[in-house]
Amino acid sequence: MPVTGRDNEAPRGALARVLLLRRTPRTGRGRWFGIAIDLIWPLIMVCTRPVWRGRAHVPPEGAVLIAANHLSYVDPVTLTAYLLSAGRVPRYLAKAELWRNRLVGKVMSDGGHVPVERSPGRGTTSYREALRLLTTGECVVVFPEGTFTDDPDGWPMAGQAGVARMALRTGAPVVPMAHWGGESFLPPGSTLPRLFPRRTVTIVTGPPVDLDDLRGGRITPEVLATATKRIMAAITVLLAEIRQQEPPAHAPYPQPDPEPQPESRPEPSGPSGP
């Protein structure tokens, strides 16, 4: 079902969207992350046209993993607005380079976000911190692709296994999220947003990804691969819905189960020779 203005959960009118900030959670933001939200929220609500759907899929409390596609540096800003409007304060797993900027690092640390070192063997600390956040009932946001998609048309790439591993270790539900339009507002590589004409930024969440049959046993590479494919397929389905397009064959997408093949039987052997 395509996302249209008629089923938009964001308030109509820029002023109503700005005032929505007053009804979002204030506790748990941290001082500097809270200040950043208060400053950036009006800009996003005035300079873009947000279209939101599916916020009921975000649980109002308790541990949850939000798995989203990644297109632009503005993604955490627009996704934070969506999640705050759904009553949750997000905690992001983000590249550690952001903490090297003194101001940005202060905002990220104060907001309870987790720096991820991307060099081999250095991700254990961030993984353990993410598990700790989930065990304390937090809303943790992960971009499973690990970086902006390199697909020229913006379709998701294959995901990394971290979000699946966290979900299977903790039992936290994985809520898929897809968004489109932020990459036009702030294209990758740009430092300044394109304010005019105003861009529509659509964000949709779906029901939790079904991983029940994979929980409770050994977390093998095969189990992680299956869970990751399901998560990325769910994101791709939502993005296809937003864009009203069929994803290309290389995009993560649910494939039909193979048709069962009839059991082959050996041909009866003929009479033996003399």
N, C-alpha and C positions, 0 to 999 in steps of 0.2 A: 504493500500500500504506500503510494508516494506521500511524502511529507508536504503539506500545503499550509497556507496561512490560516485556513479554517480550523485546523487542529493544533495550532501553535499554542504552546503552554506559556510562552513568554508574554508579558503584558503588552498591550498595544500602546504605542506612543512612547517617545523617548523619555518624557518626564516620568511616566508611570514605571518605566524600566529603571530609571535612576533611583526612584523612591523605593523600589523593591529591595534595595540594599538594606534598608532599615529593618526588614523582616527576616534577614538572613542571620545565621548564628554569629554571635559576637565572642563567645567563650571558645578557647582552644586555638584561636588564630595566632597568638603571639603578638607582641606589640608591633614589631617592624613589619611582619607579614600583614598584619591588620591595617597598618597605615598604607602599605602598598595597595591593598585591595580598595581602600577608601579613595585613593587617588586615581587608580586606573579604571575602576568600575564605571564612573560617569563617562569617561572617554569612550569605552567600548560600547556602552549603551546608547550613546548619541551618534557615534560614527559608524556603527554597523547596524544591521537589521537582524537580530537574533531570532532564530526559529528553533524551538525546543520541543522535543517529544520523548515520552517514555520515562519521565522522572519517577513514576511509581515503581519502576524496577530497581531504583536505588534504595536499599533498606534504610529506614530512618535512624537505625542504631545498630551497633555490632560490627564485627569485622566484615569487610568487603574489599575485594580487589576489582578495580575498574581497569579494564584493558582496552586501550584506544589506539587508533591509527595515528601516525605522526607526519605532519605536513609542513609545519612552520614554527618559528619561535613564539608565535602568538598563541599556540595551542594551549599551554598551561593557563593563560589568562582567560580565554573563552571557556575552557573546561571548568576552571575554578568558579566562574560566575554561574554556570549551569549547576554544579554540585552544591554550591552554597544555596542556590534557590531551591534545591531539593532537600536542604537541611543538613548537609554534611560539609565538614571542613576537610579538604583533601590534603594528603601527604604524598609528595611526589618522590619517585626514584629518578634522580637527574644526574647528568654527568658532573663529575667532581670539578671540572674546569670552572663551573659557575661560582664555586666557593673561592676562587682565587681573586675575583673582583671583591674588594673590601665591602662595598655597599650591598651588592647582590648577595654575597656570602652571608652577610648579617641578616638579610631578609630571609634567605633560605634556611639558615640555622634556626632563627627565631620561629619560623613556621613549622619546625619539626620535620623538614624534608630530609631525604637521605642521599648523600653523595655517593655516586657509583664510579669507582675506579675501573676503567675499561682495559687496563693492561692485564695480561694473563696472570692468574693467580692472586689478584688483588681485590676480587669481588666478594670475598667471604664476609668481610665486616659489614658491607652494605646489605648482604643477604640476611645476615643474622639480625640486623637492626630492623629490616622490613618484617621479619618474622615476629620480632618483639612488638612492633606496632600492631600487627594483626592480632596477637594474643591479648592486647589491651583494648581491642574493639575499634581500631581506627579504620578510616577509609583510605586505602593506599592506591595510588594511580600509577600504572605502569604502561609504558609504550613498548610492547613486546618486540617491535622491529629493532629497537635499540638506537635508532637514528631516523632522520627523515627518509621516507621511501625514495628509492632511486628510480622508481617507475616513472617514465616521462608523462604518463597520464594520471599519476597520483594514486594508482591502486596499491593496496598493501603488498608488502613483500612477505616472505616467510618469516615467522616469528622465532624468537629465541625461547629457550625452555624455562627461563627463570620464573615467569608468572605461573606456569603450570606446576612447577616444583613447589612454589609457595602455597598454591591452592591445595595441592595434595598433602603437603606436610601439615597444614593448619586446619583444613576443612572449610576455609573461607569460600564463599561463593564468588565466582568470576562473572561480573556483569560486563558484557561487551558494549563498547561505545564507538560510534562512528561520527565523524564531523567533516564538513566540507564548506569551503568559502574563506576560511582564515588564511589560506595560502594566497588568496587574491588580495586580502587586506594587508598582509605582511609577507611578501614572497620570500622564500629561502634566499639568504645572501643579502637581503635588504636591511638597512638599519632604520629606515623611516617608513611608517605605514602609508598606504594609499587611502587618503581620507575621502576622496571624491572620485567617481560617484560612490555612494555608500554601498558596501558589499553585504549581501545576505550570508550569514554564518549559521549553518544548520548543524545541530547536535542532536543525536538520537541514541538512546540506550535501549537494549533489548533484555529479555529475560535471562537469568543466569544460565551459563553454558552447562549442559548436562555432563557431569564428570562422575556421577555416582558409581558407575560400573568400574571406574578406575581407582576408587578410593579404598583404603583399608589393606591393600596388598603391598608388595614390593614396588618401589618406584624405580622401575627399570628404564633404560633408554627408550625402549619400545613404548612403554606407558607414557613417558614424557612426550614423545613424538606424537602420539595419538591425541593427547590432551592439547598440545600446542596447536595442532592442525584444527581441532574443533574450535578453539578460541579464535584463531585467525579467520576461519571460515565464517564464524558468527559476526565478526567485525565486517568482513567483506560483504555479507548479505545486507547488513544495515547500510553500508555505503552505497551499494547498488540501488537500494531503495531510495536513498536521498537523491542520487544522481539520475534515477530512472534509466539506468543503462545496465546492460549485461557486462559483467567483468570479463576481461580477456582470459584466455585459457591458462595463462601462467599465474594468475592471481590466486591466492588461497581461497578456495570455494568448496562447498560441500559437493562431493561427487556421488552419483548414484551407486548403490551397492552393486557389485558385479552380479550378473545373472548366474544362478547356480548351473554348473555344468553337469550334464548327465554322467553318471559313473561309467567309466570305460571298462569294458569287459574283454578279456583276451579272446581272440578268435579260437574256435575249437580246432585242435590240431587234427590233421588228416591221418589216415592209417600209416603206420611206420612201414618203411621199406624192408625188404628182406635183409 
